Structures are given as structure tokens and as C-alpha cells.
């Protein structure tokens, strides 16, 4: 079973990491699963391994960081899946900060242009 293989891989790879990922099997349609996990766990990195591309798109639309059809328990594919999930979660968390910085910079430039126009 894919979930078991993924759980074993995560336990081995993140054995000493106190913030290690967890593997959960949840029921229901994938978009509902993602919303439920987001409601319960907030903005934790969230990767989904549904059986179809359509389910992947539903999971991504609902807020998953990564969604990938993993047809078998290939360790290389599973490591890549974990890496992409963690990277995209990190990017998701930093984008609001970057957007706020850009907004501040934009306002500063606008104020400088106004001051220059009135000088």
C-alpha cells in the first residue's frame, strides 16, 4: 500500500527531525479531504497522492501544496513528492511576506514621485 510505504520512508528520512511530516489516510472526495486537513491543521505542508489526475487538480484547487499520482511505491518518486511538497509549502508561506514588502515599496515610490512632482 502506498500510504504505508510513504509512512515508512518519512519515518526513516525524518527520524531525528521534531517537525517531521506525517502521513495520514483520510476519506472522502479529495477536495473535501484537503479542506478538512486545512481546517484541522492550518497551513502545514500538505501533499496528496490521489489515484487520478482529476483528483490531483481537485486537491490543488482546494489548497494542497502538491498533488501527484504515484502509481507505485517508487522511493525516488516518493522522495521527490515530499521535496516538492515541502518546497511549495515554504513558498506559499513566504509569498504573503513578499507581497507586503512589494506593496510597501510601491507606496514609497508613489510618495516619492508625488513629492518630486510638487518640488
Phi, psi and omega in degrees: 000136183300316181300318179295317179295319179293319178299315178298317180297316179297316180298320179289315185289323186249028185309318185261003182267117181292343179254031185298150176296158174239157178245123179234144173252118181238153184261169177100175176300148188299321180295321177292322178301313182297314179299320180296315179296318178298318179297320184278327189239001178070224189265028178299153174303133186225113176245144181234143178237070180284169184280342184228158176296324178299317177295324177300313180298320177298319179295318179294318178298327182278352175120009176291147177284326180211147175214130186212135172282117178248100188292337178212176184275050179289118183302322180296314179296321181291320176298316179298319178301313179297314181300315180295321179299312181294319179295312181293326176295319178298316178296319180299321181286331182273338181301316178300323179294317179294321179296319178295320178296319179294321178296317178298316179297318179298316179295320179297315179297317179299317179295319178296319178295321177296316180297319181294321181294330181269355182279000000 
